[in-house]
């Protein structure tokens, strides 16, 4: 893993953290919709049973219900019951999946996770990002504070390779130490021919907590929240 020297500190990738309420509300809505669907199907089931029973009780003894028609109604009757059972089974599977997600998420607490993104936390004069450079080029780095003000910018020669560490020590271009907080890194590059080179970033941080009230659970990394599927890798502590 190559380290790019500058005002060093770790990289945080640019994935937009999810609002804490978004996943929870969608899960609640899905559960409510499933409950409503089961209620409606159950109501239809009971209505069907009553109609079928009434039909049998009031059929003309001299002209009984056609056997094929009666069989078809019984098949439809069984199909409604099967639909109810299927819905219940799917609800159970969803519950088991959510439990598995929660168990997996809890295992991340205390681990250093790498996630796609470009916002990293500066703490005690240290912030770190990882950049992915597809070909040797000159990389232009710009770092902005939470207010969007650019506090550091510079250019560096970089060789091709993924997961190149860029450390920033929190010093601005005028030499002032910046306060702890979240900082966003923007990286652009051009190769020797002058062609623009795509640069993606990611950040590493310790998972400090997990919110199990959301679905899927949200991991807190450097004051930001990420879902488990946003985790690219785990760094051994």
Secondary structure, DSSP 8 states (H G I E B T S, - for coil): --EE-SSB-B---B-----HHHHHHHHHHHHHHHHHHHHHHHHHHHHHHHHHHHHHHTSBTTB---HHHHHHHHHHHHHHHHHHHHHHHHHHHHHHHHHHHHHHHHTTTTSEEEEEBSEEEE-SS-EEEEEEESSSEEEEEEEE-TTS-EEEEEEEEE-SEEEEEEEE-SB-TTS-B--SEEEEEEEEEEETTS-EE-EEEEEEEEEEEEETTSSS-EEEETTEEEEGGGEEEEE--
